[in-house]
Structures are given as C-alpha cells and as structure tokens.
Amino acid sequence: MESSPLLTVNRLSKTYSTAKGAPVQALQDVSFHIRKGECLGLVGESGSGKSTLSRLLLSLERPDSGEMYVHGVPLNGLTGKALRETRKQVQVVFQDPHAALNQRLPIWRSVLEPLDNYPDVTPPFLADVRPNRRETAAKLLEMVGLLPEHLDRYPHELSGGQKQRVAIARGISLRPDLLICDEPTSCLDVSLQAQMLRLLKRLQRQLGLSYLFISHDIVSIRMMSDRILVMQEGRIVDQFPSDQILSEERHLYTKQLTAAVR
Ligand SMILES: Nc1ncnc2c1ncn2[C@@H]1O[C@H](COP(=O)(O)OP(=O)(O)OP(=O)(O)O)[C@@H](O)[C@H]1O
C-alpha cells in the first residue's frame, strides 16, 4: 500500500498586483502531492511560477486561495508555535548561496543557525555530537564534503560551490520532512553542477528526505526526480514519472522543454 502524502497541495492560486498594468496570475489552481522519500521535480521556464510556489510552501507569502497540508496538517494561516513547527519541517536551499549566508558570521556559526533556532531539536543523525556546537557544525560540514578547516572561514573565503555546500548543510540540519531545492545549481559552474546533484541525491537517501526539486534545466530535473511536474504560466500542464519524460504522450510544452535531449 502506498504511504499517505507528506505534502498535499490543493488548487493553489496567487495573483500579484503591479503598480502599472494588469495583475499577474503567478499560480492558477495548482494541485499535486509529494510522498515520503520522493523527489518531485518542478520544471518550467522563467516566470512560470516556480519560486512563487516555493515561497507559499515556506509560509513566506500567503495564497489567495487553495490549501497546503504537511502530514495532513493545514499550512494556511498558521501563526506562532504552529508556524514555527512547520518551518522546521519544510526547509530550503536557494539558488544563490552567497545571499543565503550571513557575511559577518564564520561558517560554523552560519551552519548552526537553524539548530540554534530550535535548541530542543536533536535529529537522530546528530545525536552523538549535538551537545557540542563546534562538533555539530563539523559533522554537518563533513556530511556535505567540507573540512574542519572551513569552520572558521567567512563566506567570502569560500568558493561558490563550497558556499552552496554550507547552504545544503543548513538545509538538512533539522532533518526536515521536505527540502525545497530552488534552482540549487544554477549559480554554479557547469563542472560543479553534477557534483552538487550527486551530493543532494546521497543526502536524500542517507537521511530519507523528500525533495521538491525546482529547476528550469531539464537534465538536472530528470537526473534527480522520481516524478516531474511541468509548469507553464502558473499552471501545471503535465505530470508524469521521470522515465516517461520522452514519451510521445507528453504535452507539447514538455516536448519543447525536452527538445534538446530528445
Ligand atoms: N512580488 C511580486 N510582485 C509582482 N509580480 C511578481 C512578484 N513575484 C513574482 N511575480 C510575477 O509572478 C510570475 C511568476 O514568478 P516566479 O518568480 O514565481 O517565476 P519562476 O518560475 O520562479 O521564475 P524564475 O525561474 O525566473 O525564478 C512572474 O510573472 C513574475 O513576474
């Protein structure tokens, strides 16, 4: 029997009003689910609504209508303690690792920020080191392929790839149920992108994480995902298991996105 969904999104819509011109309907009636341990890919060109969806799931913005549930618990309108609890369960790795890190903090302090916000949380994989903050930071860095020598460096002393590894270490540190990977490789050199995807895949298996993997790059999406959603102008126009990406049944827009790999 299939497990019940970790995340359920039901008819989500969001419109932005703009100073000039017509309002922008960023999301229209978007529905999907993610099961535990699954990587769901979300692909679409710039402006299709991918980041809007991730902001709604992170409770950074509110939808105009529709519902989101994590383990059956509604996310809409949460405040206070309930919002805090959900934020712990849904973490994110953003596109730009430089913007995600506080420039004035050494890496070991940055990597501990989520755990410092939740002092009562000890994910099982950190149980042996949690009482010691530097050991906890060192273990997190090790898990993403960084070294103890990186603990005391500042963001400007790391490469883009190393900074993204720090951002990933933060993203996994609370062992969230869902990690949203919002274009996590698009700021990196092509040579580093595959390395970063392999790291994310390994961590997913190791910690039993579920991912919403957002990208405009069909090759990364195909490599990472069990199932794929295709978004165009705020709507989901196609969804399928990733091994059916090249099927003749695909939506015309999916065929356009995959033309380069056909
Ligand atoms: N705060 C905002 N105010 C007005 N319009 C917005 C706002 N945020 C997003 N939009 C518009 O909503 C639509 C969807 O934007 P969104 O950033 O979600 O797309 P995206 O698929 O993530 O694009 P990209 O890949 O370029 O990040 C776009 O037309 C965008 O211009």
The ligand as a Gaussian input file, in Angstrom:
#p B3LYP/6-31G(d) Opt

LIG

0 1
 N        6.300000      40.208000      -5.712000
 C        5.840000      40.181000      -6.979000
 N        5.122000      41.197000      -7.473000
 C        4.628000      41.176000      -8.740000
 N        4.802000      40.134000      -9.580000
 C        5.511000      39.076000      -9.151000
 C        6.062000      39.026000      -7.829000
 N        6.733000      37.860000      -7.688000
 C        6.585000      37.187000      -8.855000
 N        5.854000      37.919000      -9.733000
 C        5.445000      37.512000     -11.094000
 O        4.816000      36.231000     -10.975000
 C        5.198000      35.400000     -12.066000
 C        5.851000      34.126000     -11.535000
 O        7.118000      34.479000     -10.939000
 P        8.077000      33.402000     -10.254000
 O        9.239000      34.138000      -9.683000
 O        7.292000      32.547000      -9.343000
 O        8.543000      32.511000     -11.513000
 P        9.733000      31.468000     -11.645000
 O        9.200000      30.347000     -12.453000
 O       10.272000      31.138000     -10.304000
 O       10.807000      32.273000     -12.477000
 P       12.420000      32.212000     -12.367000
 O       12.803000      30.843000     -12.905000
 O       12.850000      33.338000     -13.270000
 O       12.784000      32.417000     -10.941000
 C        6.110000      36.232000     -12.963000
 O        5.324000      36.782000     -13.982000
 C        6.620000      37.289000     -12.023000
 O        6.934000      38.464000     -12.746000

